[in-house]
Amino acid sequence: MEFNEFNHAMVKLGYQFNQQIITLIFTNLDQNRAGFLDLDGFIKACSVIQIVLSKMQQYDPQRRGVVTLDVNQLLDVVFSIPM
């Protein structure tokens, strides 16, 4: 999957991230730096996004879309993502 396909897929899945974040996700998962994500990379992107959004809801019960985290809460979010 090339970047434009990935970007389109994110929109189709209902994610409304800015282009900087879409590029960051794609670049981090494009392990060969070939401008291409395989199915595993796409699944990992979706999994990480779901984990982060789930954790965000935990810290944003009013669903304002904004959270303030201390370092312990930030580490809780980061290390909830399988490495």
Sine and cosine of phi, psi and omega as CSV:
sin_phi,cos_phi,sin_psi,cos_psi,sin_omega,cos_omega
0.00,0.00,0.84,-0.55,0.04,-1.00
-0.99,0.14,0.18,-0.98,-0.09,-1.00
-0.82,0.57,-0.73,0.68,-0.04,-1.00
-0.88,0.47,-0.61,0.79,0.06,-1.00
-0.92,0.40,-0.66,0.75,0.03,-1.00
-0.88,0.47,-0.73,0.68,0.03,-1.00
-0.85,0.53,-0.73,0.69,0.00,-1.00
-0.89,0.45,-0.66,0.75,0.01,-1.00
-0.89,0.45,-0.65,0.76,0.02,-1.00
-0.88,0.47,-0.67,0.74,0.03,-1.00
-0.90,0.43,-0.70,0.71,0.00,-1.00
-0.88,0.48,-0.54,0.84,0.02,-1.00
-0.99,0.17,-0.05,1.00,0.08,-1.00
1.00,-0.05,0.12,0.99,0.02,-1.00
-0.99,0.14,0.72,-0.69,-0.04,-1.00
-0.89,-0.46,0.84,0.54,0.02,-1.00
-1.00,0.06,0.47,-0.88,0.06,-1.00
-0.96,0.28,0.24,-0.97,-0.08,-1.00
-0.89,0.46,-0.53,0.85,0.02,-1.00
-0.88,0.47,-0.66,0.75,-0.01,-1.00
-0.95,0.31,-0.66,0.75,0.05,-1.00
-0.86,0.51,-0.70,0.72,0.02,-1.00
-0.90,0.44,-0.67,0.74,0.02,-1.00
-0.87,0.49,-0.72,0.69,0.02,-1.00
-0.88,0.48,-0.77,0.64,-0.04,-1.00
-0.87,0.50,-0.74,0.67,-0.04,-1.00
-0.89,0.46,-0.65,0.76,0.00,-1.00
-0.92,0.38,-0.47,0.88,-0.03,-1.00
-0.99,-0.14,-0.16,0.99,0.08,-1.00
-0.99,0.13,0.98,0.20,-0.16,-0.99
-0.88,0.47,-0.55,0.83,-0.02,-1.00
-1.00,0.02,-0.05,1.00,-0.06,-1.00
0.82,0.57,0.62,0.78,-0.03,-1.00
-0.99,-0.17,0.03,1.00,-0.05,-1.00
0.97,0.26,0.48,0.88,-0.11,-0.99
-0.53,-0.85,0.68,-0.73,0.14,-0.99
-0.94,-0.35,0.73,-0.68,0.11,-0.99
-0.99,0.10,0.01,-1.00,-0.04,-1.00
-0.87,0.50,-0.64,0.77,0.02,-1.00
-0.88,0.48,-0.66,0.75,0.03,-1.00
-0.90,0.44,-0.66,0.75,0.02,-1.00
-0.91,0.42,-0.69,0.73,0.02,-1.00
-0.90,0.44,-0.65,0.76,0.03,-1.00
-0.89,0.46,-0.68,0.73,0.04,-1.00
-0.84,0.54,-0.74,0.67,-0.01,-1.00
-0.90,0.44,-0.63,0.77,0.01,-1.00
-0.90,0.43,-0.73,0.68,0.00,-1.00
-0.89,0.47,-0.69,0.72,0.02,-1.00
-0.86,0.51,-0.71,0.70,-0.01,-1.00
-0.89,0.45,-0.66,0.75,0.01,-1.00
-0.89,0.45,-0.73,0.69,-0.02,-1.00
-0.90,0.43,-0.68,0.73,0.01,-1.00
-0.91,0.42,-0.60,0.80,0.04,-1.00
-0.90,0.43,-0.71,0.70,0.04,-1.00
-0.90,0.43,-0.61,0.79,0.02,-1.00
-0.87,0.50,-0.67,0.74,0.03,-1.00
-0.88,0.48,-0.57,0.82,0.03,-1.00
-0.89,0.46,-0.62,0.78,-0.03,-1.00
-1.00,-0.08,-0.06,1.00,-0.02,-1.00
-0.74,-0.67,0.91,0.40,-0.07,-1.00
-0.89,0.46,-0.41,0.91,0.04,-1.00
-0.99,0.12,-0.09,1.00,0.02,-1.00
0.82,0.57,0.75,0.66,0.05,-1.00
-1.00,0.10,-0.30,0.95,-0.01,-1.00
1.00,0.03,0.14,0.99,-0.01,-1.00
-0.69,-0.73,0.71,-0.70,0.06,-1.00
-0.75,-0.67,0.44,-0.90,0.16,-0.99
-0.90,-0.44,0.86,-0.52,-0.08,-1.00
-0.88,-0.48,0.62,-0.78,0.19,-0.98
-1.00,0.06,0.06,-1.00,-0.09,-1.00
-0.88,0.47,-0.59,0.81,0.01,-1.00
-0.91,0.41,-0.65,0.76,0.03,-1.00
-0.93,0.37,-0.63,0.78,0.05,-1.00
-0.88,0.47,-0.70,0.72,0.04,-1.00
-0.90,0.43,-0.56,0.83,0.08,-1.00
-0.86,0.50,-0.68,0.73,0.02,-1.00
-0.92,0.40,-0.78,0.62,-0.08,-1.00
-0.86,0.51,-0.74,0.67,-0.10,-1.00
-1.00,0.06,0.12,0.99,0.20,-0.98
-0.99,0.13,-0.25,0.97,0.01,-1.00
-1.00,0.06,0.84,-0.55,0.03,-1.00
-0.87,0.50,0.71,-0.70,-0.03,-1.00
-0.95,-0.31,0.00,0.00,0.00,0.00
